[in-house]
Amino acid sequence: MLKQILKYGLIAGLIVGIPMFGLALAMKDHPPTAWGMAIGYLTMLIAFSTIFLAIKRKRDIEHGGVIGFWPALGLGLGISVVASIIYVLCWEAVLATTGVDFIAAYSETLIEEQKAQGASAETIAALAQEMQQLASDYTNPLFRMPLTFTEIFPIGLLVSLVSAGLLRNSRFLPAQRR
């Protein structure tokens, strides 16, 4: 099972990491937008489709069409961890190669959104203070890397749960007999 976790995790990690790296390079001097975030999360979902494929393959080919929920979930979570680690490493590579100050751009975007919504001066000042603290914390890799991991791993967890739940039923997309 470890070989499958590494194989599918690497595939998922590259599917999500390479476009993220490319988008970050392309948007280096622009603050993050809703479209950029939507593209990022869509890419994560596409990458984590490998979880479904890995569980289905294990069920249909290796287990004769039957797999339990817990083994399927374990496979999915393993793939999620590997892909998430690759995602974190790609983000670290983006920060190292571009020198982009993501938190400054992110903070500016949030503050501008609050101003556009007519937030009070106190609310904007509190947000600015919070963003300053986040920027300070974000310079520490021991803070930044787990935070980056939590961006992607919950998506993998959700896909793992859904895939394990669906594929434990041998009648759901049964193997094609030849």
C-alpha positions in Angstrom: 0.0 0.0 0.0 2.9 2.4 0.7 4.0 2.1 -3.0 0.5 3.2 -4.1 0.4 6.0 -1.5 3.7 7.4 -2.8 2.8 6.9 -6.5 -0.7 8.5 -6.3 0.5 11.1 -3.8 3.3 12.2 -6.0 1.0 12.4 -9.0 -1.5 14.5 -7.0 1.2 16.7 -5.6 2.6 17.5 -9.0 -0.9 18.1 -10.4 -1.5 20.7 -7.7 2.1 22.0 -7.3 3.1 22.7 -10.8 0.1 25.0 -11.7 0.4 26.7 -8.3 4.1 27.4 -9.0 3.2 28.7 -12.5 0.3 30.9 -11.2 2.5 32.3 -8.5 5.2 33.3 -11.0 2.6 34.8 -13.3 0.9 36.7 -10.5 4.0 37.7 -8.7 3.3 41.4 -8.5 -0.5 41.2 -8.2 -2.4 40.6 -5.0 -4.3 37.3 -4.7 -7.8 37.4 -6.3 -10.9 35.4 -5.8 -10.2 33.9 -9.2 -6.8 32.8 -8.2 -8.1 31.2 -5.1 -10.9 29.5 -7.1 -8.4 28.1 -9.6 -6.2 26.9 -6.7 -9.0 25.0 -5.0 -10.3 23.6 -8.3 -6.8 22.3 -9.0 -6.7 20.7 -5.6 -9.9 18.9 -6.3 -8.6 17.7 -9.6 -5.4 16.5 -8.0 -7.2 14.7 -5.3 -9.3 12.8 -7.9 -6.3 10.4 -7.8 -7.5 9.3 -4.4 -10.7 8.0 -5.9 -8.8 6.3 -8.7 -6.3 4.7 -6.3 -9.1 3.3 -4.1 -11.1 2.1 -7.0 -8.1 0.4 -8.5 -7.2 -1.3 -5.2 -10.8 -2.4 -4.7 -11.3 -3.7 -8.3 -7.9 -5.2 -9.2 -6.2 -6.1 -5.9 -9.2 -7.0 -3.7 -11.5 -8.6 -6.2 -14.1 -5.8 -6.2 -14.4 -5.4 -2.4 -12.8 -2.9 0.0 -13.6 -1.8 3.5 -14.2 1.8 4.5 -11.1 2.0 6.8 -8.5 0.5 4.4 -9.9 2.8 1.7 -9.8 5.8 4.0 -6.2 5.0 5.0 -5.1 4.8 1.4 -6.8 8.2 0.7 -5.3 9.9 3.8 -1.9 8.6 2.9 -2.2 10.1 -0.6 -3.5 13.3 0.9 -0.5 13.6 3.2 2.1 13.0 0.5 0.3 15.5 -1.9 0.0 18.1 0.8 3.7 17.8 1.7 4.6 18.3 -2.0 2.2 21.3 -2.1 4.0 22.8 0.9 7.4 22.3 -0.7 6.2 23.9 -3.9 4.9 26.9 -2.0 8.3 27.2 -0.2 10.0 27.1 -3.6 7.7 29.9 -4.9 8.6 32.0 -1.9 12.3 31.3 -2.3 12.5 31.9 -6.0 10.1 34.9 -6.4 10.7 36.8 -3.2 7.0 37.6 -3.3 5.5 39.0 -0.1 2.3 37.0 -0.2 1.0 38.1 3.3 1.5 41.8 2.4 -0.6 41.4 -0.8 -3.1 39.3 1.0 -3.4 41.8 3.9 -3.8 44.7 1.5 -6.6 42.9 -0.3 -8.5 42.1 2.9 -8.2 45.6 4.2 -9.3 47.1 0.9 -12.3 44.7 0.9 -13.2 45.9 4.4 -12.9 49.5 3.4 -15.1 48.9 0.3 -17.8 47.3 2.5 -17.8 50.4 4.7 -16.2 48.9 7.8 -15.5 51.2 10.7 -12.0 52.7 11.3 -11.7 50.6 14.5 -12.5 47.4 12.5 -10.0 48.2 9.8 -7.3 49.1 12.5 -7.9 45.8 14.3 -7.7 43.9 11.0 -4.4 45.8 10.1 -3.0 44.9 13.5 -4.0 41.2 13.0 -2.4 41.2 9.6 0.8 42.7 11.0 1.0 39.9 13.5 0.3 37.3 10.8 3.1 38.8 8.6 5.5 38.6 11.5 4.5 34.9 12.2 4.6 34.0 8.5 8.3 34.7 8.3 8.9 31.6 10.5 8.9 28.4 8.4 7.7 26.4 11.5 4.6 28.6 11.4 4.2 29.0 7.7 4.6 25.3 6.6 1.9 23.9 8.8 -0.4 26.8 7.9 0.2 26.0 4.2 -0.4 22.3 4.9 -3.8 23.2 6.3 -4.8 24.9 3.1 -4.8 21.7 1.1 -5.1 18.7 3.5 -8.7 19.3 4.5 -9.7 18.9 0.8 -7.8 15.6 0.7 -9.5 14.5 3.9 -13.0 15.3 2.4 -12.2 13.5 -0.9 -10.9 10.5 1.1 -14.0 10.3 3.2 -16.3 10.6 0.2 -14.3 8.1 -1.9 -14.0 5.6 0.8 -17.7 5.9 1.6 -18.8 5.4 -2.0 -16.3 2.7 -3.1 -16.9 0.5 0.0 -20.1 -0.4 -1.8 -19.0 -3.0 -4.5 -22.1 -2.1 -6.6 -20.9 1.5 -7.0 -19.0 1.6 -10.3 -18.3 -2.1 -10.3 -15.3 -3.5 -12.1 -15.9 -4.3 -15.8 -15.4 -8.0 -16.3 -13.8 -8.9 -19.6 
